[in-house]
Amino acid sequence: MNELIDIFRLFGFQFFQNALLGGTIAALACAWVGLFLILRKEAMIGDGIAHTAFGGIALGLFLGINPIFTALLVSILAVLGISYMRRKGLAQSDSAIAVMMAVGFSAGLIIISLAGGFNVELFSFLFGSILTIDQTDLIIVSLLGISAILVLGIFYKELLSMTFDEEGARLMGIPVRSLSLAFNLLVAITIVLSIKVIGVILVVALLVLPGLSALQLNLSFKGTTLAAICFGTTSMITGILLSSVYNVATSGVIVFTAAGIFLFTAIYRRLE
Amino acid sequence: MQDNTQVAAMQEKTTVLEVSDLNVNRANSVAIEDANFTIHKGDYVGIVGPNGGGKTTLLLALLNITPRTKGTIRFFGQDIESFSRWEKVAYVPQNAINFDSQFPLTVRELVSLGRVNRSNLGRTLKPPDLEAVDDALEFMGISDIANRRIGQLSGGQKQRVFVAKSLVRNPEIILLDEPIVGVDAKTQEKFYKKLSDLNIKKGITIMLVTHDLTAVFCRMSKVMCINRLVNVSEITEDLKPEEVLSKVYGEHFHFVFHEHKCKRVFEDE
């Protein structure tokens, strides 16, 4: 009962409202983008870009500018680099991701050592600090998140068509190459906007777990998308609420909730 | 010998596809050499030949997926390099039904993807698109499974779904690459019946890669034999199948053609 009162009291605080709003937008964008990533068998690109973004964050902190912007820039460069290596036959998808991940992360380490060591702010980007989202962060997260959701909403059917059958989509005159690049940029944007919420290390969970849970339900594509979004936002809100009440790491509880939903849906599928 | 040959003959002989001096390489060797042929509206062409003879390579070259080393390809009188009406050309690939069975799509959603093209980029499908989807589902006899997940379908159902997907864009020509592999005889019969309906009732030109030689000579209006060289013959009463086929399968090839069986197939329809 006391916990319930605590939760109601929390809703009155600005920081908590910011966390819920920013978290929900990030979860929604991650679940939707993540479902396409799973179906394109490119889930690891999420992890790769998130780790590359670490270099961007370190650069931002070192130069004294908002790390979200530098992380976005580095992530976009990483996406373009992966795309270039694949197109030119320099490396397969997984190898290209591994190269970018290693380069980005090691660049971050060099910058940290130049700056004289680890600091608390960098730590918060590694593991997320959703409860410290201020108005500026919220505006950035909202702008990036709504842009990502809008692009996904507008090109939903084209993305689905090329995810299912890329050659067939190309034959229908769908600009597959441009849309693939746009989608990869969308992945970079979604990851960067989620870093403050859940951190570099765990962002892949927010991308993959909701979609994976939804896929267990054997629904239509529309149903699977809605279920993934529902699971993602539920994990986020539950994680924020529980972690606030019990004073534990928010990103950890969010991921545990998402993993719990996956477990339930997997059991449901077995019993079906 | 052919019902649909007569139907095709009655239709105006509009040229749908014109191929001149076509050469296509595959893995640094010549796969198609000096191909010259013309396909008219309403033709139902069976493409036959030994494995590795260049059947799939030819289809991919026609679709401008595999580059050619020489020659021209014209759809509806327009060179494929400047051809823009690709929605008029439908293609059902060899491995269409080998998709990820976990992919979360219903039959209706998959068929709807056939309406997604350059002209409606970034826009939602409109009521006429949805009507076209309903029509294609009904024509292929799959309305009752419209809400089933594609991973739950049988081989025959999957094939009809993919033809419906190609049909939904109102094509004038459909290219099918071995669409009836690994299904039972009854399902094959139903599938051929649907293709004949498409050809005769809707006037759609069909080019079908197959190893089912009996089906070619019983049901189709032209046979295209490919073994690097391309040879197209009109299927008439006078055509001797074994003579045409021995050119691609070798001199010792022997094909027994039961004309009475052929007639029985048409009577069943």
Boltz contact constraints between the chains, C-beta under 6 A:
constraints:
  - contact:
      token1: [A, 154]
      token2: [B, 122]
      max_distance: 6.0
  - contact:
      token1: [A, 155]
      token2: [B, 122]
      max_distance: 6.0
  - contact:
      token1: [A, 157]
      token2: [B, 116]
      max_distance: 6.0
  - contact:
      token1: [A, 161]
      token2: [B, 113]
      max_distance: 6.0
  - contact:
      token1: [A, 161]
      token2: [B, 116]
      max_distance: 6.0
  - contact:
      token1: [A, 172]
      token2: [B, 117]
      max_distance: 6.0
  - contact:
      token1: [A, 173]
      token2: [B, 86]
      max_distance: 6.0
  - contact:
      token1: [A, 173]
      token2: [B, 117]
      max_distance: 6.0
  - contact:
      token1: [A, 173]
      token2: [B, 118]
      max_distance: 6.0
  - contact:
      token1: [A, 220]
      token2: [B, 106]
      max_distance: 6.0
  - contact:
      token1: [A, 220]
      token2: [B, 109]
      max_distance: 6.0
  - contact:
      token1: [A, 221]
      token2: [B, 104]
      max_distance: 6.0
  - contact:
      token1: [A, 221]
      token2: [B, 105]
      max_distance: 6.0
  - contact:
      token1: [A, 221]
      token2: [B, 109]
      max_distance: 6.0
  - contact:
      token1: [A, 224]
      token2: [B, 104]
      max_distance: 6.0
